Amino acid sequence: MFGMVLVGCGDKDTKPNTVNSTLCTSVAVVAWADDTLTMNAPMCAGFSLAPRVLGEGSLSVDFVETDDGWQPEITASTDAVFRGLVLEGTHTQAGSSDAVLWRQGYQSWSFSGVVALMPLPLDDEGVPEVGGDGDAAAVAFEKDGTSWWMGAVGRDDGASIFVGALSALRTRFFVAFDEAKMWAVWGHRGDEIALSSGETMLLDPVWFSAGSDAETLSVSYGEAAARRNGVEAPESRPPTGWATWYHFFEDITEEEVRENLDVAQALPSPSSEPAVDVFQIDDGWQKVWGDWTADEGFPSGMASLAEDIAAAGFTPGLWMAPFYVDRSTSTYLDNPDWWVRDVDGEEIAFLNLNTGDYAVLDATHPDAAVWLRELIASKVADGWHYLKLDFLYAGAQVGLRHEDVTGVEAFHRGMSIIREAAGDAWILACGAPFLPSLGYAQSFRTGADIAFGFDRIPKLDYLRWAARSSAARAWTNGLWWWIDPDQILVRPPFTDTEATGAVVANAVAGGVWMLGDDLPALSADRLSLALSEPLIDMRGMNGHPRNPLSFVSGIDPGPPFEGVNPNDQVPTIWDFDDGSVALLNMSSTPMEIEGPGGVELLSGLRAEPGVRVLEPGAGEVWVP
């Protein structure tokens, strides 16, 4: 069977980030024959991959072409247990520069960006070690050369190959590359699927393409995945808002919320849209995780507070972690069979850096499902119409449940319950597995936190980490959801230059515009910067990072590690479809960047095209 994939680069002729528009002008042919899957794009890229089924019993595989990709069919000729499918072989791309990997992390907080190819450690099955898909601490174990759900391997001066699952309904999926070899892997993360003799199982289809622009490939893949999952582009613009977390953290009280509400209500709205729409309360309002009632710091109760927020003209927003329940709660103590267990039958525990002791809710248990549905529906009924749902990866953890399902299948069960119970309420998915979250949320957190309870001071290192994540996942913005690059911090000790860079870094993301500082404590100048109307008006416009494969970073577990070893690289020039150009210097030293000329939005400066010297943390937006 043969399939044709267009890999032309005609669009490159009109884009400023052209690298080599003479490559990849042919048509790539993808074929499944003689138990081998091949792609051949002459003078561009190609691969040759052979399948290997992991499990017990007699299992075979066939690949069937779908509308957009290739779907594996696993057939058991005896009673069998399926544990994984591996495609493995060699790959090539045109170009002379070193091949790199545009990788995606497992969930919101995982490292996503462009990394160098490294020798890959293999497990006992000869499959690259991947890591990263356990609890929140698992982000520390993601590996160089691997990418969750989808990934692109390519050369900055040449061609790229993109491989991605079109859906994630049955198993996990990851890809891995070294300089010559590549792997695409379904499952192989602990789930087992029993098959009867003669039974055929369909796995999620995979999409392949090649071309000279890795970002264009990412968008084309995103469009195919959206079609496959019946997801339409967002109709409304990304929201603006304010949230409590990055100044107050878990120490928030109703009094502090109301002080900020008063300031937010008095903010001028020079345009037809409010300066701030969403007013969101984060972690700290509840008694404990799983007892989602107001603690003593919120004496009015959450329904009354939501009513007052709405009366002030805002959309009330509330944070919850619906798949985790504290072991001290009556919900946990009264329901011993609601919790996900490991293969040894022990409950999976999450300590959250020794700040809690949580069990994982089993959404396949009928009574637990009712509890989850009523929890979400009750908060929406109380007036909370913007739900920041956090630590969602927990719903997908591999384990034993009431029903015999994979972790990914359990995630879809839980998220379907949540989505239905939320009705028209906005869902921000946070700490959420990337591809499996498609279709459940209007916005998606694309990186780790921008500050931490143990380190509450805004830092350029943390901003750099977030901006690199935005660049890696910006292609989903306005296609799958609106991306949420995390809240904007402009308070001291950020200098005026760094504060400007913070808002420009948010503008290039093109998604949610959420403030995170204590509004009464902000100076008028910093508040005005955070509410810059020209930048806020850019919401919904994607910034395209120029030459993204040339910004190679070092993988690490999170922003604090960037402070120890600052090796993240953020694209310096971003192009918008309206002709605007953003310049960013997220490094720790001054940088010369070729400016487009025109008028700079924030300063009003007029300049001819030419070299601009940007100080560390600086950002500029130029219009023709």
SULCORWO-V679191 format. One record per backbone hydrogen bond with DSSP energy under -0.5 kcal/mol. CO is the residue of the C=O (numbers start at 1). NH is the residue of the N-H. Records with the same first field share a line. If there is no record, write none. Layout:
BEGIN
CO: NH + NH
END
This chain:
BEGIN
1: 32
3: 30
5: 28
9: 12 + 13
10: 13
11: 14
12: 15
15: 18
20: 23
26: 7
28: 5 + 30
29: 40
30: 3
31: 33 + 38
33: 36
35: 51
36: 33 + 38
37: 49
38: 31
39: 47
40: 29
41: 44 + 45
44: 94
45: 41
46: 92
47: 39
48: 90
49: 37
50: 88
52: 86
54: 83 + 84
56: 81
57: 59
58: 77 + 78
60: 75
62: 73
64: 71
69: 66
70: 206
71: 64
72: 74 + 203
73: 62 + 75
74: 201
75: 60 + 77
76: 198
80: 195
81: 56
82: 193
83: 188
84: 54
85: 186
86: 52 + 88
87: 184
88: 50
89: 182
90: 48
92: 46
94: 159
99: 117
100: 154
101: 103 + 115
102: 152
103: 113
104: 148
106: 434
107: 110
113: 103
114: 553
115: 101
121: 129
123: 126
127: 123
130: 143
135: 138
136: 139
137: 140
138: 141
139: 142
143: 146
145: 177
147: 175
148: 150
149: 165
150: 104
151: 163
152: 102
153: 161
154: 100
155: 158
159: 155
160: 211
161: 153
162: 209
163: 151
164: 207
172: 187
173: 149
174: 185
175: 147
176: 183
180: 91
181: 178
182: 89
183: 176
184: 87
185: 174
186: 85
193: 82
195: 80
196: 199
199: 76
201: 74
205: 166 + 167
206: 70
207: 164
209: 162
211: 160
213: 217
214: 218
215: 219
216: 220
217: 221
218: 222
219: 223
220: 224
221: 225
222: 226
223: 227
224: 228
225: 229
226: 230 + 231
227: 230
239: 513
240: 278
241: 515
242: 280
244: 247 + 248 + 249
245: 249
248: 251
249: 252
253: 257
254: 258
255: 259
256: 260
257: 261
258: 262
259: 263
260: 264
261: 265
262: 266
264: 267
277: 315
278: 242
279: 317
280: 244 + 282
281: 319
282: 285
285: 295
288: 291
289: 326
290: 292
291: 287 + 288 + 293
293: 287
295: 298
297: 254
298: 301
301: 305
302: 306
303: 307
304: 308
305: 309
306: 310
307: 311
308: 312
309: 314
310: 313
314: 316
315: 279
316: 385 + 386
317: 281
318: 388
320: 390
321: 324
323: 361
325: 359
326: 329
329: 333
330: 334
332: 335
335: 338
338: 362
340: 348
341: 400
342: 345
346: 342
348: 360
350: 358
351: 355 + 356
352: 355
357: 327
358: 350
359: 325 + 361
360: 340
361: 363
362: 365
365: 369
366: 370
367: 371
368: 372
369: 373
370: 374
371: 375
372: 376
373: 377
374: 378
375: 379
376: 380
377: 381
378: 382
379: 384
380: 383
383: 385
385: 426
386: 318 + 388
387: 389 + 428
388: 320 + 390
389: 430
391: 394
392: 395
393: 396
394: 397
400: 341
403: 405
406: 410
407: 411
408: 412
409: 413
410: 414
411: 415
412: 416
413: 417
414: 418
415: 419
416: 420
417: 421
418: 422
419: 423
420: 423
422: 425
426: 387 + 428
427: 429 + 442 + 443
428: 389 + 430
429: 445
430: 392
431: 393
432: 108
433: 437
434: 437
435: 438
437: 440 + 441
442: 482
443: 429
444: 484
452: 455
455: 452
459: 463
460: 464
461: 465
462: 466
463: 467
464: 468
465: 469
466: 470
467: 471
468: 472
469: 473
470: 474
473: 476
474: 477
476: 479 + 480 + 481
481: 478 + 479 + 483
482: 444
483: 485 + 512
484: 446
487: 489
488: 516
491: 494
495: 499
496: 500
497: 501
498: 502
499: 503
500: 504
501: 505
502: 506
503: 507
504: 508
505: 509
506: 510
507: 510
508: 543
510: 540
512: 514
513: 241 + 515
514: 488
515: 243
517: 519
518: 521 + 522
519: 522
523: 527
524: 528
525: 529
526: 530
527: 531
529: 532
532: 536
533: 537
535: 538
536: 539
538: 541
540: 542
542: 544 + 577
543: 545
544: 575
545: 548
547: 550
548: 551
550: 552
551: 114
553: 116 + 555
558: 561 + 562
559: 562 + 563
560: 564
561: 565
565: 567
567: 554
572: 584
573: 546
574: 582
575: 544
576: 579
580: 576
581: 622
582: 574
583: 620
585: 617
591: 593 + 614
593: 595 + 612
595: 610
598: 607
599: 601 + 623
600: 604
605: 600
607: 598
610: 595
612: 593 + 614
614: 591
615: 618
617: 501
618: 585
620: 583
621: 601
622: 581
623: 599
END
